[in-house]
Each structure stands twice: as structure tokens, then as C-alpha cells.
Amino acid sequence: MDSLYRIQQLQLKLIESASVNESCAIDLLDILCTEPVAEYENVLGIVALLLNEAELLRDISKDITAGHLFQLSL
């Protein structure tokens, strides 16, 4: 049961981190509307990285769940 608890805690941390990345990306998009055109590419690059990282963290969380469920089925 202890390992299940640790896996759930890790998943929660990954999802929280993904949500923070996503929130930062949304905030940066809002800022983009007020910045000079020269900064658009920089901000869009940061947004793309944050959204990509959020997706990767969610995928890791899904993989952890799938791996744990596979082990339980053995």
C-alpha cells in the first residue's frame, strides 16, 4: 500500500506542475497582447515550451498509472 501512496503522490506532483506550466503559458499569452511586436516570437517560444512540458508531465503521469495497473494485474 505504501508504494501505491508514493505513486499517487508523484502523479499529483506531476499534474500540479503541468497545471502551473499551463497557467504560465496562458498568462504569457495575455501579456503578449501588451508587448511590442518584437517580443512576440520570444514569448510564443516560451509559451510553446511550457505547453509542451505540461503535456510531457501529463504523459509521464499516465505512464506511471499504466505501469502500476500492469503490475497489479500480475
Buried (B, 14 or more C-beta within 10 A) or exposed (E): EEEEEEBEEEBEEBBEBBEBBBEBBEEBBEEBEEEEEEEEEEBBEBBEEBBEBBEEBBEBBEEBEEEBEEEEEE
